[in-house]
Structures are given as structure tokens and as C-alpha cells.
Amino acid sequence: MRLKNKDIAQMLGISVTAVSLAINGKPGVSEDTRRKVLSLVADSSQKALERATAQTDELGSVAFVVHKAHGAVINENQFFSNLVEMVQIEAQSLGFSLTIAHYSPGQDFAAHLEYVRNLGVQGLLLQATELDEDSLREYLSLGLPTVLLDGYFDLIPVTAVTLDDQTSIYRAFAYAVEKGHTNIGFLAGTPRIKNFEHHLDGFWKGVRDFGLADTNHPVIELGCTFEESWRDMKAYLENSPEGFSMPTCFLADLDNIALGAMRALKDAGYSIPDDVSIIGYGNTGVAVISEPPLTTTQIEMYESGRLAMRLLSECMRSPRTSIATTATLSSTLVERSSVRDLNKQVAG
């Protein structure tokens, strides 16, 4: 650690005040004393840096790879930038040096893998939101201890931190049923990713468990941004397939999808939630200020970043004995004003 002023004073046989004056460039001490004080400060700072560097070298360095297969889900919003920030903070607290690498659509994947290989890191944290199995196998060929963040794969045993995607939607479905809804639809994001498929699994599980197989459950595919969802929902409403019947409630893969669809429904003359209720996913900032404020699922993305770094640290310490595990973080439903309670309508 760096020397304190009282330590320097004791070493040079001067007062603590004299040390403070010398360090801050103020008059009151001789130039000879000032040189001695500054020399000790510089020497202690250099040694502290060397110790910190040695500790980092001993612990190792890691790469956090943000893999964008298409960029439709991982984008530049605050949601994912905050995740990167939490990974950085946790890596620093654990004493690892961290390099962040991005793979973007259209980039030469082989060249990207070679770049990651040449980083010389000892561990790999891989954002799996848009990752596919073939790409994951290529990353694993690097031979590094690897942890997936925001995704897992049934057929590839890799330690992962993910969100309870299926259960989150199942709970949202149960909430809609509790509010009296039986005709419940789903707004499915495109392109489809693993997380979205788990969402849909939770939706159909709700249909089965609550005995609603004979009621109306349309699944409508929409783009993942607000603009794309609004455009696609508008087109769907203008050219609805034969037999389509508007459900009383929609669940959505993402808040942006829910909000874009909400705007298209309003444009078509529907009132939210009087005519159609909507439940989002993600609890993004815009969910609070939408009209009406959006009922949605709060996911613990920040905690997932911290936990993923801790698991990677464990994998790096014992790479040959580590058993692949999947840590699933829970979620909570945030109730706002976008869901109508049909029970009150019946009671009235």
C-alpha cells in the first residue's frame, strides 16, 4: 500500500505538516526536504503498482465477449450497457483484468475467434443472448474456462447464468388468469432466440396448467424494437388472418414489443387496458412512463453479471474439476396499469 504522510514524516524525521506542504507544492519547507518527500511518494506508488500488477498476473485476465448474431435483441440500450458495467465492476473487485470484445453481424467470425485467442486471456465470459450452438462450439474450441451469460444450451454442458425465462412468463400468465383473462395471446419477438423459445414454453405451460386449451391464444410475431413492433402489429391488424379473434390480454417477449404493439392497437381504436390488456418483459425505463404504465417482469440482470464473473473465477481456479452448472435467477412481476381486472367487471 502507499505510504501515509505520518510514515513519511517518521522516516525523514520531519513533521506531518512538513510532508503535507511538500506534497501539495506549498511554501514552508526546503527544496531538499521537498525532493526527499516526493521521492518517497513516487517510490511507494511504483511499488504499489507493481504489487497490483503482480496480483492481476497471478489471478489472470478474462475476456467478456458480447456476441451479436443479428443485433435485434442486443442493442445499444441501457439494459445491456449496464450489464457490461456490472461485469467490469465485479471483475475488478475479484482482481482480474478484463477485456471486452464484440462480435457484430457481418464480421469475419474466424478472424474474431483468432483475435480472442490472441488476447492471451485465461477465461471467457460469453454473452449468450443471440448465440447459437454452432458458434458456441467454436468458442469452446479455444480451450478456455467459459461461462455463459443470459442463456444456456440443453445439449452442450457449459456453466451458465440465465434468467428464469419460462417461469417468468408462466407467472405473468397466472397473473392474467387471476385477473379474469382466459383468452390470452402472445407477442413473439423475431428473430427467435433461445430465451424467446423458453418464454413461449412458459406461455403454453400456462395454457395447459390452467385448462385453457379450448380458448383463444393467438401468437403474433413482431420485431424487437418499438418501431418494428408497431409496424408489424399495425400490418397484422390491417390484414388479420381468417378466424383471428382479439384476445383480452397479450403477453410479450420484451417491453419494446409490448409498447410497440400497444401503440398499434391504440391507432386501430383499441383502448388499453379496457379493450386489451398487455404485459411486458424487462421493466425498462420506458415501461414506467408509457400510457398507461406497463405491467411487466423485473429481471435481475445486474446480479447475473456479478454471479457470472464469480462462477468464471471458480472455473479458472479449478478448470479440470469444474462441473457445468446452470444458475437461474428469479424475477418478479411489477404491477402497473396496463392490465384490466375482469373480475371487477363481472362483480359489477
C-alpha positions in Angstrom: 0.0 0.0 0.0 1.1 3.6 -0.5 3.0 5.3 2.4 0.9 7.6 4.6 2.0 11.1 5.5 2.8 10.1 9.1 5.0 7.2 7.8 7.0 9.5 5.6 7.4 12.0 8.4 8.7 9.3 10.7 11.2 8.0 8.0 12.6 11.5 7.3 12.4 12.9 10.9 10.1 15.8 10.0 6.6 16.8 10.9 3.4 15.6 9.2 2.7 19.2 8.3 6.0 19.5 6.5 5.2 16.4 4.5 1.8 17.8 3.5 3.3 21.1 2.4 5.9 19.3 0.3 3.4 17.0 -1.4 1.0 19.9 -2.2 3.7 22.2 -3.5 3.2 24.8 -0.8 6.0 27.0 0.7 7.3 26.4 4.2 9.8 23.5 3.6 13.2 23.5 2.0 13.7 22.2 -1.6 15.9 19.4 -0.3 13.1 18.2 2.0 10.5 18.5 -0.8 12.7 16.3 -3.1 13.1 13.7 -0.4 9.3 13.6 0.3 8.3 13.4 -3.3 10.9 10.7 -4.0 9.5 8.5 -1.3 5.9 9.1 -2.5 6.9 8.2 -6.1 8.8 5.1 -4.9 5.9 3.8 -2.8 3.4 4.4 -5.7 5.6 2.4 -8.1 5.8 -0.5 -5.7 2.1 -0.4 -5.1 1.5 -0.6 -8.9 4.0 -3.5 -9.2 2.2 -5.4 -6.5 -1.2 -4.8 -8.1 0.1 -5.9 -11.5 1.7 -9.0 -10.0 -1.6 -9.9 -8.3 -3.5 -9.5 -11.5 -1.0 -11.6 -13.4 -1.3 -14.3 -10.7 -5.2 -14.3 -10.9 -5.3 -14.0 -14.6 -7.2 -12.0 -17.2 -10.6 -12.6 -18.7 -12.5 -11.6 -21.9 -16.1 -10.7 -21.9 -17.4 -11.4 -25.5 -20.7 -9.7 -26.5 -21.8 -11.9 -29.4 -24.4 -10.3 -31.7 -25.7 -12.7 -34.3 -28.1 -10.2 -35.7 -28.3 -7.3 -33.1 -32.0 -7.4 -33.0 -32.1 -8.2 -29.2 -28.7 -7.0 -28.0 -28.6 -3.3 -28.9 -27.2 -0.1 -27.5 -29.9 0.5 -24.9 -29.2 1.0 -21.3 -30.2 -2.5 -20.4 -27.1 -4.2 -21.9 -24.7 -1.4 -21.3 -25.5 -1.6 -17.6 -24.8 -5.4 -17.7 -21.4 -4.7 -19.2 -20.7 -2.2 -16.4 -21.6 -4.7 -13.7 -19.3 -7.3 -15.2 -16.4 -4.8 -15.2 -17.1 -3.8 -11.6 -17.1 -7.5 -10.4 -14.0 -8.4 -12.4 -12.1 -5.5 -10.8 -13.3 -6.4 -7.3 -12.1 -10.0 -7.9 -8.7 -8.8 -9.1 -9.0 -9.8 -12.7 -8.0 -7.7 -15.7 -10.9 -7.5 -18.2 -11.0 -7.1 -22.0 -14.4 -6.6 -23.7 -14.7 -7.9 -27.2 -17.6 -7.6 -29.6 -18.7 -9.8 -32.5 -21.1 -8.0 -34.8 -23.2 -9.2 -37.7 -21.2 -9.4 -40.9 -17.9 -9.7 -39.2 -15.5 -12.5 -40.1 -16.1 -15.0 -37.4 -12.9 -16.9 -37.9 -10.9 -13.7 -37.6 -12.9 -12.8 -34.5 -12.0 -16.1 -32.9 -8.4 -15.6 -33.7 -8.5 -12.2 -32.1 -10.0 -13.6 -28.9 -7.3 -16.4 -28.9 -4.5 -13.9 -29.3 -5.8 -11.9 -26.3 -3.9 -14.3 -24.1 -6.7 -14.4 -21.5 -7.3 -17.3 -19.1 -11.1 -17.2 -19.0 -14.0 -16.4 -21.2 -17.4 -14.8 -20.3 -19.7 -15.1 -23.2 -23.0 -13.3 -23.6 -25.3 -15.9 -25.0 -28.4 -13.9 -25.7 -28.1 -14.2 -29.5 -25.6 -17.1 -29.5 -26.3 -20.3 -31.5 -25.0 -23.8 -30.8 -22.5 -23.8 -33.8 -20.9 -20.5 -32.6 -20.7 -21.7 -29.0 -18.8 -24.9 -30.1 -16.3 -22.6 -31.9 -15.8 -20.6 -28.8 -15.3 -23.7 -26.7 -12.6 -24.9 -29.2 -10.5 -22.1 -27.7 -10.0 -24.4 -24.7 -10.7 -21.7 -22.1 -12.8 -21.9 -19.0 -16.1 -20.5 -20.2 -19.3 -19.2 -18.6 -22.4 -18.2 -20.5 -24.4 -15.1 -19.5 -28.1 -14.8 -20.3 -28.6 -18.1 -21.9 -27.9 -21.9 -21.8 -28.0 -24.8 -24.2 -29.7 -28.1 -23.4 -27.2 -30.3 -25.4 -24.0 -28.5 -24.5 -22.8 -28.7 -20.9 -21.4 -25.3 -20.1 -21.6 -23.4 -16.9 -24.2 -20.6 -17.4 -26.1 -17.8 -15.6 -29.5 -17.3 -17.0 -32.9 -15.8 -16.1 -36.0 -17.9 -15.3 -37.4 -17.2 -18.8 -40.0 -19.9 -18.8 -41.2 -19.4 -15.2 -41.3 -15.6 -15.6 -43.8 -15.9 -18.5 -45.7 -18.6 -16.7 -46.1 -16.3 -13.6 -47.3 -13.5 -15.9 -49.8 -15.9 -17.5 -51.0 -16.9 -14.0 -51.4 -13.2 -13.1 -53.5 -12.6 -16.2 -55.7 -15.6 -15.3 -56.0 -14.3 -11.7 -57.4 -11.0 -13.3 -60.1 -13.0 -15.1 -58.5 -13.4 -18.5 -58.9 -16.7 -20.4 -58.3 -15.5 -24.0 -54.6 -14.7 -23.7 -52.3 -14.1 -26.7 -48.5 -13.9 -27.1 -46.4 -11.3 -28.9 -43.4 -13.2 -30.0 -40.1 -11.4 -30.9 -38.3 -12.0 -34.1 -35.8 -13.2 -35.0 -36.4 -16.1 -32.5 -33.7 -16.7 -29.9 -33.3 -19.4 -27.2 -34.7 -17.1 -24.5 -37.8 -16.4 -26.5 -38.4 -20.1 -27.0 -38.3 -20.6 -23.3 -40.8 -17.7 -22.9 -43.2 -19.4 -25.3 -42.7 -22.7 -23.4 -43.9 -20.9 -20.3 -46.9 -19.5 -22.1 -48.0 -22.8 -23.4 -47.4 -24.4 -20.0 -49.9 -21.8 -18.6 -52.4 -22.7 -21.3 -52.2 -26.4 -20.3 -52.0 -26.0 -16.5 -55.0 -23.6 -16.3 -57.1 -25.7 -18.6 -57.4 -23.1 -21.3 -56.6 -25.3 -24.4 -60.0 -24.6 -25.9 -59.9 -20.8 -25.7 -58.3 -18.2 -28.0 -54.5 -17.9 -27.8 -53.0 -16.2 -30.9 -49.2 -16.0 -31.2 -48.2 -12.9 -33.3 -44.5 -12.5 -34.4 -43.3 -8.9 -34.2 -39.9 -7.2 -34.5 -38.0 -6.5 -31.3 -37.7 -2.7 -31.4 -40.5 -0.3 -30.6 -40.7 0.8 -34.3 -40.6 -2.7 -35.7 -43.2 -4.0 -33.3 -45.5 -1.0 -34.0 -45.1 -1.5 -37.8 -45.6 -5.3 -37.7 -48.6 -5.1 -35.4 -50.2 -2.4 -37.5 -49.8 -4.6 -40.6 -51.2 -7.6 -38.7 -54.3 -5.7 -37.6 -54.9 -4.4 -41.1 -54.6 -7.9 -42.6 -55.6 -10.3 -39.8 -55.7 -14.0 -40.8 -59.1 -15.6 -41.2 -60.5 -16.7 -37.8 -58.5 -14.2 -35.8 -60.2 -13.0 -32.6 -58.7 -10.3 -30.4 -57.8 -11.8 -27.0 -58.4 -9.8 -23.8 -54.7 -9.9 -22.9 -51.3 -10.1 -24.5 -48.0 -11.3 -23.0 -44.8 -10.1 -24.8 -41.2 -11.3 -25.1 -39.9 -7.7 -24.4 -41.1 -4.4 -23.2 -40.3 -2.8 -26.5 -42.5 -5.4 -28.3 -45.4 -4.8 -25.8 -45.1 -1.0 -26.2 -45.0 -1.0 -30.0 -48.0 -3.3 -30.1 -49.8 -1.1 -27.6 -49.3 1.9 -29.9 -50.6 0.0 -33.0 -53.6 -1.2 -31.0 -54.4 2.4 -30.0 -54.0 3.5 -33.6 -56.6 0.9 -34.5 -59.1 2.2 -32.0 -58.5 -0.1 -29.1 -58.3 1.2 -25.5 -55.5 -0.1 -23.2 -56.4 -1.8 -20.9 -60.2 -1.5 -21.3 -60.3 -3.4 -24.6 -56.9 -5.2 -24.5 -54.5 -5.7 -21.6 -50.7 -6.1 -22.1 -47.9 -7.5 -20.0 -44.2 -6.8 -21.0 -40.9 -8.3 -20.0 -37.8 -6.5 -18.7 -39.0 -3.5 -16.7 -37.2 -1.0 -18.9 -37.3 2.7 -18.2 -39.9 3.4 -20.8 -42.3 0.9 -19.2 -42.8 3.4 -16.3 -43.6 6.4 -18.5 -45.8 4.7 -21.1 -49.5 5.5 -21.2 -50.8 3.5 -19.4 -47.7 2.4 -17.4 -46.8 -1.1 -18.4 -47.2 -4.1 -16.1 -44.0 -6.1 -16.7 -41.4 -8.5 -15.4 -38.4 -7.3 -13.4 -35.4 -9.4 -14.2 -32.1 -9.4 -12.1 -29.7 -8.6 -15.0 -27.3 -6.7 -12.8 -26.9 -9.6 -10.4 -26.5 -12.0 -13.3 -23.3 -10.1 -14.3 -21.8 -10.4 -10.9 -22.7 -14.1 -10.5 -21.3 -15.0 -13.9 -17.9 -13.4 -13.0 -17.8 -15.3 -9.7 -18.5 -18.6 -11.4 -15.9 -17.9 -14.1 -13.4 -17.2 -11.3 -14.2 -20.6 -9.8 -13.9 -22.4 -13.2 -10.4 -20.7 -13.7 -9.2 -21.9 -10.3 -10.2 -25.5 -10.9 -10.6 -25.9 -14.7 -10.2 -29.7 -14.6 -12.6 -30.4 -11.7 -15.4 -27.9 -12.6 -18.8 -29.4 -13.3 -21.0 -27.5 -15.6 -23.9 -25.9 -13.7 -26.7 -23.5 -14.6 -27.6 -20.8 -12.2 -31.1 -19.4 -12.8 -32.1 -16.0 -11.3 -35.6 -15.4 -10.3 -37.8 -12.5 -11.3 -40.8 -10.5 -10.0 -43.9 -9.1 -11.7 -44.3 -5.3 -11.5 -48.0 -4.5 -11.4 -48.9 -1.2 -13.1 -52.0 -0.1 -15.1 -51.9 -2.0 -18.4 -53.9 -5.0 -17.2 -57.7 -4.8 -16.6 -59.2 -6.8 -13.8 -62.1 -8.5 -15.5 -63.3 -9.9 -12.1 -64.5 -6.5 -11.1 -66.4 -6.2 -14.4 -68.2 -9.5 -13.6 -68.8 -8.4 -10.0 -70.3 -5.1 -11.1 
